[in-house]
Amino acid sequence: MTPRRRYTGGRVKRRVRSHDFDNAGGEATPLIFAISGSNAIRGLPIPAPAAIGYSSTSPTEADVLTSTYVRRMPWSVVGWACALSAIGLAAIARGDELAGGGQLLSRQLEWLFLGACALVAATLPHYRLLRHVCYPLFFGCLLLLAVVFLTQARNGAQRWIPLGPIAFQPSELTKLAFIGALAAYLVHRHSYRRLQGLLVPFVIALVPMGLILREPDLGTSLIFLPVLFAMLFAAGARVRHLVFVVLLAIPVLPIMWIGMSAEQKSRIVTLFVQRDGGLAPTGDGYHLYQSKQVVALGGARGSQFNGQMIDDPQAYHLPASRTDFVYCLIAERFGLIGACATLLLYLALFAAGLRIAAGTREPFGRLLAVGVVTLVATQTVINTGMTVGLMPVTGITLPLISHGGSSLMTTAVAIGLLLNVGLRPGYEVAGEPFRFAE
């Protein structure tokens, strides 16, 4: 049946797909073309594909879809992500070398392969389908966060659910579920334009934060608030309301301090009583002391070009060097130049992600993109900041670089969702503006 459309004035551009038409054989034709100001706009019939010269030698529908997928793919995001992953492999290899051997590099290669598969899989279905499962996925993650308290503690924390030879960290998946649930709630709602309307978004963030703090995992819990504020701002919340909420939270800080564990308090106190030089301190101060020493041993060009500065293995000893403190290995291996270049790669990745968000007219897709970029950026700032004494020591990994299956898979799926939005920027027809006037 030939589709018709009324002309409503102005220049209208519409994308017409093959399933809009039936050819002589009654089957859909794999032809995609655009009509702009044509007879179809004026309500006149559109010629069938056979009448415009379609033949059996034309590309198949799969060829057209593949070509469109490759052409629209935001390859800059893929390139920056691959570059950061390569730096991570070099840093983990250096960590294995300093540790006198290890299997973490080979495991990281396996996780990178699985992560690449997860990334591609996340780009295939339309991201709008995620809206239908956001809430069930979010509540499922909250249930898993409660299940971790039934497991045996590891290193003084209950963060993992054992699954045979591997351990699953529900807080990693919760970060993505939170972004999806918040985006689904904020789409086409006006309530958060009022101060009292911010209550539900903050509840969506504070519930998983409270469960993660009890594990305890201070670093992961800190990620939710920047993501929440960024998505509220992108959705159109009033800046004065967000500032008021921040000011309102200041008197609550003493209550949060009382609720923190002794380990969390110690790490925050250590940030303000740092000591450089002399004997290495004990306790939580040791990690920070050693991380800054390993960074300093890299110099300007690193051991890759200048050789190892000290033969004492203890000078390079750093707990969790290939996971939480992997940025120290980058600075030691490639020096200050390599450390700064890594940060520039992250900035390029964030800029490419924000361009995807800015170019997306569909509200849910834009909020997803903003949430993913803020998530990765917050993790990067916290991780790199703690290695040089600007942030408290936490268990936050460096995205795409640190060793770890749960973290790497979560980041891969997050970037896959970002690419998914970039592939399908979408548009709104006669919808209300995404941002509201003050």
C-alpha positions in Angstrom: 0.0 0.0 0.0 1.4 3.4 -1.0 2.0 5.7 2.0 0.6 9.2 1.9 1.4 12.2 3.9 -0.2 15.6 4.2 1.8 18.6 3.5 1.8 20.9 6.6 3.9 23.7 5.4 7.7 24.2 5.3 10.3 21.9 4.1 9.9 18.4 5.4 12.5 15.7 5.2 11.5 12.1 5.7 13.4 8.9 5.6 11.5 6.2 3.7 12.5 2.6 4.1 11.9 -0.5 2.0 9.1 -1.9 4.2 7.0 1.2 3.4 6.4 -0.2 -0.1 5.3 -3.4 -1.9 6.8 -4.3 -5.2 5.1 -6.3 -7.9 5.8 -9.5 -6.1 4.3 -8.3 -2.9 7.7 -8.4 -1.0 9.5 -5.7 0.7 12.3 -4.1 -1.3 15.7 -3.5 0.5 15.9 0.1 -0.8 16.5 3.1 1.5 16.2 6.6 0.1 15.2 10.1 1.3 12.3 12.2 0.0 12.6 15.9 0.5 9.8 18.2 -0.8 8.7 15.5 -3.3 5.3 14.4 -4.6 4.9 12.2 -1.6 5.0 15.2 0.6 2.2 16.8 -1.4 0.0 13.8 -1.0 0.7 12.3 -4.5 1.5 8.6 -4.9 5.1 7.4 -4.7 6.3 5.2 -7.6 7.1 1.6 -6.7 10.7 0.6 -6.6 10.4 -1.3 -9.8 9.3 1.9 -11.6 12.4 3.7 -10.5 14.9 1.1 -11.8 15.4 -1.3 -9.0 16.9 -4.6 -10.2 18.0 -7.9 -8.7 21.6 -6.7 -8.9 21.0 -4.0 -6.3 22.6 -4.4 -2.9 20.8 -6.7 -0.5 19.2 -5.4 2.7 22.0 -6.9 4.8 24.6 -5.1 2.7 22.8 -1.8 3.1 22.4 -2.2 6.8 26.1 -3.2 7.2 27.2 -0.2 5.1 25.1 2.1 7.2 26.4 0.6 10.4 30.0 1.2 9.3 29.4 4.6 8.0 27.6 5.9 11.0 29.9 4.3 13.6 31.6 7.0 15.7 35.1 5.6 15.0 36.8 8.3 17.0 35.3 6.8 20.2 36.5 3.3 19.1 40.0 4.6 18.3 40.5 6.4 21.7 39.1 3.3 23.5 41.5 1.0 21.7 44.5 3.3 22.4 43.7 3.4 26.1 43.3 -0.4 26.2 46.7 -0.8 24.5 48.3 1.5 27.2 46.6 -0.7 29.8 48.2 -3.8 28.4 51.6 -2.2 28.5 51.1 -1.1 32.1 49.9 -4.6 33.2 52.9 -6.2 31.4 55.2 -3.9 33.4 53.4 -4.8 36.6 53.9 -8.5 35.8 57.6 -7.8 35.2 58.0 -5.9 38.5 56.2 -8.6 40.3 58.5 -11.3 39.0 56.0 -12.9 36.7 52.3 -13.3 36.6 49.3 -14.2 34.5 47.4 -11.0 34.6 48.4 -9.9 31.2 47.0 -13.0 29.5 43.8 -12.7 31.6 43.4 -9.1 30.6 43.7 -10.1 26.9 40.9 -12.6 27.5 38.7 -10.0 29.2 39.5 -7.5 26.4 38.2 -10.0 23.8 35.0 -10.6 25.8 34.7 -6.9 26.4 34.9 -6.2 22.6 32.2 -8.8 22.0 30.0 -7.2 24.6 30.7 -3.7 23.1 29.6 -4.9 19.7 26.5 -6.6 21.1 25.5 -3.4 22.9 25.5 -1.5 19.6 23.2 -3.9 17.7 19.7 -3.5 19.2 18.2 0.0 19.2 18.9 1.7 22.5 15.3 2.7 22.9 14.5 -0.9 23.6 16.4 -0.4 26.9 13.6 1.8 28.2 11.4 -1.3 28.6 13.9 -3.1 30.9 15.5 -0.2 32.8 13.4 -0.5 35.9 13.4 -4.3 36.2 17.2 -4.3 35.6 17.7 -1.6 38.3 15.6 -3.4 40.9 17.4 -6.7 40.0 20.7 -5.0 40.7 19.5 -3.7 44.1 18.6 -7.3 44.9 22.1 -8.4 44.0 23.6 -5.7 46.2 21.6 -7.1 49.1 22.7 -10.7 48.2 26.4 -9.8 48.6 25.9 -9.4 52.3 25.2 -13.1 52.5 28.6 -14.0 50.9 32.0 -14.4 52.6 34.0 -11.2 53.0 37.2 -10.8 51.0 39.8 -8.4 52.2 37.4 -7.0 54.7 34.7 -6.2 52.2 31.6 -8.0 50.8 31.5 -6.8 47.2 31.6 -10.0 45.1 29.3 -12.9 44.4 31.2 -16.1 43.5 30.3 -17.7 40.2 32.5 -20.7 39.9 36.0 -19.7 38.9 35.1 -16.0 38.7 33.6 -13.4 41.1 30.9 -11.0 40.0 30.7 -7.5 41.4 27.1 -6.3 41.3 28.0 -2.7 42.0 29.6 -2.4 38.5 26.4 -3.5 36.8 24.4 -1.2 39.1 26.1 1.9 37.7 24.8 1.2 34.2 21.4 0.2 35.5 21.2 3.4 37.5 21.9 5.5 34.3 19.2 3.7 32.4 16.6 3.9 35.2 17.3 7.6 35.7 17.2 8.4 32.0 13.9 6.5 31.7 12.4 8.5 34.6 13.6 11.9 33.3 12.4 11.5 29.8 9.5 14.0 29.0 8.9 14.8 32.7 8.6 18.3 34.0 8.5 17.5 37.8 12.3 17.9 38.2 11.9 21.5 37.1 10.6 22.1 40.6 12.7 21.7 43.8 10.4 19.0 45.3 10.5 17.1 41.9 14.2 16.3 42.6 13.2 13.9 45.4 12.6 10.8 43.2 15.9 11.2 41.2 17.8 11.5 44.4 16.1 8.5 45.9 17.0 6.5 42.8 20.7 7.4 43.4 20.8 7.2 47.2 19.4 3.7 47.6 22.3 2.0 45.7 24.8 4.4 47.3 23.7 3.3 50.7 24.0 -0.4 49.9 27.4 0.0 48.3 28.7 2.1 51.2 27.9 -0.8 53.5 30.0 -3.3 51.6 32.1 -1.0 52.2 33.0 0.6 48.9 33.5 4.3 49.2 34.9 4.9 45.8 32.0 3.3 43.8 29.4 5.1 45.9 31.0 8.5 45.1 30.3 7.9 41.4 26.6 8.1 41.6 26.2 11.8 42.6 28.2 13.4 39.7 26.3 11.2 37.3 23.0 12.2 38.9 23.8 16.0 38.7 25.1 15.8 35.2 22.0 14.0 33.9 19.7 16.3 35.8 21.4 19.3 34.3 21.3 17.7 30.8 17.6 17.0 31.3 16.8 20.6 32.1 16.8 20.9 35.9 17.3 24.4 37.2 20.8 25.2 38.2 19.8 27.1 41.3 17.9 24.1 42.6 21.0 21.8 42.1 23.1 24.4 43.9 20.6 24.5 46.8 20.7 20.8 47.1 24.5 20.8 47.4 24.3 23.5 50.1 21.6 21.5 51.9 23.9 18.5 51.9 26.8 20.2 53.7 25.2 19.9 57.2 24.6 16.2 56.5 28.3 15.5 56.1 28.9 14.9 59.9 26.2 12.3 59.9 27.8 10.6 56.9 31.1 10.6 58.7 29.6 8.9 61.7 28.2 6.2 59.4 31.5 5.4 57.7 33.7 2.5 58.6 37.0 2.9 60.4 38.8 2.0 57.2 37.0 4.7 55.2 37.7 7.3 57.8 41.4 6.3 57.9 41.7 6.8 54.1 40.2 10.2 54.2 42.3 11.3 57.2 45.4 10.0 55.4 44.7 12.4 52.5 45.3 15.4 54.8 48.4 14.0 56.6 50.5 12.9 53.7 54.2 12.5 54.2 56.9 12.6 51.5 60.4 11.2 52.1 61.8 9.2 55.0 60.6 5.8 55.9 57.4 4.5 54.4 54.4 4.8 56.8 52.3 1.9 57.8 48.6 1.4 57.3 46.6 3.2 54.7 49.3 5.8 54.3 51.6 3.2 52.8 49.6 2.9 49.5 49.7 6.6 48.9 53.4 6.9 49.8 54.4 4.1 47.5 52.2 5.3 44.6 53.8 8.7 44.6 57.2 7.1 44.8 56.6 4.9 41.8 55.3 7.8 39.8 58.4 9.8 40.7 60.7 6.9 39.6 59.4 7.3 36.1 60.8 10.7 35.6 60.0 12.6 32.4 60.4 9.7 29.9 60.0 6.6 32.0 61.9 3.3 32.3 60.9 2.4 28.8 63.4 4.9 27.4 65.7 5.8 30.3 65.9 2.4 32.0 65.1 1.4 35.6 66.4 4.1 37.9 66.8 1.9 41.1 67.6 -1.8 41.4 65.9 -2.2 44.7 62.7 -4.2 44.1 61.1 -2.8 47.3 61.1 0.7 45.8 58.7 -0.5 43.1 56.5 -2.5 45.4 52.9 -1.3 45.2 49.9 -3.3 46.3 47.1 -3.5 43.7 49.5 -2.0 41.1 47.7 -3.6 38.1 44.2 -2.8 39.3 43.6 0.3 41.4 47.1 1.9 41.0 47.7 1.0 37.4 48.2 4.7 36.5 51.4 4.6 38.6 52.7 1.9 36.3 52.0 4.1 33.3 53.9 7.0 34.8 56.8 4.7 35.8 56.9 3.0 32.4 56.4 6.0 30.1 57.2 8.9 32.4 55.4 12.2 32.8 55.0 12.4 29.1 53.1 9.1 28.9 51.0 10.0 32.0 49.9 13.3 30.4 49.3 11.6 27.0 47.0 9.1 28.7 45.0 11.9 30.2 44.8 13.6 26.8 43.4 10.4 25.3 40.7 10.3 28.0 39.9 14.0 27.3 39.5 13.1 23.6 37.2 10.2 24.5 35.1 12.4 26.7 34.9 15.1 24.0 33.8 12.6 21.4 31.1 11.3 23.8 29.8 14.7 24.5 29.6 15.4 20.7 27.4 12.3 20.4 25.2 13.6 23.2 25.0 17.1 21.7 24.1 15.6 18.3 21.3 13.4 19.6 17.8 14.9 19.4 16.1 12.0 21.2 15.9 12.7 25.0 16.5 9.2 26.2 19.6 8.7 24.0 21.0 12.0 25.0 20.6 11.3 28.7 22.2 7.8 28.2 25.2 9.4 26.5 25.6 12.1 29.2 25.4 9.5 31.9 28.0 7.2 30.3 30.5 10.0 29.7 30.1 11.3 33.2 30.5 7.8 34.6 33.8 7.2 32.8 35.1 10.7 33.5 34.3 10.5 37.2 36.1 7.1 37.5 39.1 8.6 35.7 39.3 11.6 37.9 39.0 9.7 41.1 41.5 7.0 40.1 44.2 9.3 38.8 43.6 11.8 41.6 44.2 9.2 44.3 47.5 8.0 42.8 49.0 11.5 43.3 47.4 12.3 46.6 44.6 14.5 45.4 41.8 12.1 46.3 41.3 9.5 49.0 42.5 6.0 48.2 39.5 4.0 47.0 38.8 0.8 45.1 38.0 2.6 41.8 39.6 1.2 38.7 40.9 3.1 35.8 38.4 2.6 32.8 39.8 0.4 30.0 43.2 0.2 31.6 43.0 -1.5 35.0 42.9 -5.3 35.2 39.6 -6.7 36.2 36.8 -8.5 34.5 33.7 -6.8 36.0 35.1 -3.3 35.6 36.3 -3.9 32.0 33.0 -5.5 30.9 31.0 -2.7 32.5 33.0 -0.1 30.7 32.8 -2.0 27.4 29.0 -2.2 27.6 28.9 1.5 28.6 30.9 2.5 25.6 28.8 0.2 23.4 25.7 2.1 24.6 27.4 5.4 23.7 28.2 4.1 20.3 24.6 2.8 20.0 23.3 6.4 20.6 25.8 7.7 18.1 24.6 5.3 15.5 21.0 6.3 15.9 20.9 10.0 16.9 17.1 10.0 16.3 14.8 13.0 16.1 11.6 14.3 17.6 8.6 15.3 15.5 6.6 18.2 16.9 7.9 17.4 20.4 8.7 19.8 23.2 12.2 21.2 23.4 14.6 19.0 25.3 15.9 21.9 27.4 13.4 24.3 29.0 13.7 28.1 29.1 14.3 29.6 32.5 
